[in-house]
Amino acid sequence: RSPAARTRTTCPRSTAVTNMARRHATRPPRRSLRPLRSARHLDPTTHPEKRRVGVAVDPSGGGRDPAGIIGGYLGADRRLWFTHDRSMVGPADKWARAAAQLAYETDADLIVYESNYGADMARAVIRTAWDALIREGTIGEHKPCPLLTPVHSRRGKFLRAEPIAQSFREDHIRTAAYLPEMESEWITWVPTSPESPGRIDASVHLAWALLPPPGSTSV
């Protein structure tokens, strides 16, 4: 065949390969979090002394999506240990009660909640739930409510979550219990996704609240 014929034959394939390369070149990199399962340390004898305990809440929008409710603590080993996942679908009074109950069970020092939507609504429903548990006798009347700490996420999910994903990879975060749904959200998370899984958001809030800043020496 003539050079021109060969050119006509190979151009479509070359164009397709070039376009594929361009798509991969412009696609944001995604580093696997599958080693997250190796972060499980379920033997209680391997768990360090607790230095600070917290519960984080990512309120659901209108009760249609799961509200993220994640518990954990900062250990004497300077790692964050996730211990509980009480995430649920339901109205505000339900997830607020679940968060307050978890805070009581774990003797939490603080409850971190996202205040992007509803402003002080999340704080009010969590405090109301705590008071209701006291009235019911579930919580002793002299037990103070944990410090309610608002978080307003000004940055995008990728900028907030990627450092926490890296902390998983570097063994700064471990799980002290079997938390399959939280693990699944992290493993399948794509940084460019417009979705905002509640378990990821709540665990990110807790990590930012409890993990010591890089370079610090105190716990």
Disulfide bonds with the S-S distance in Angstrom:
none
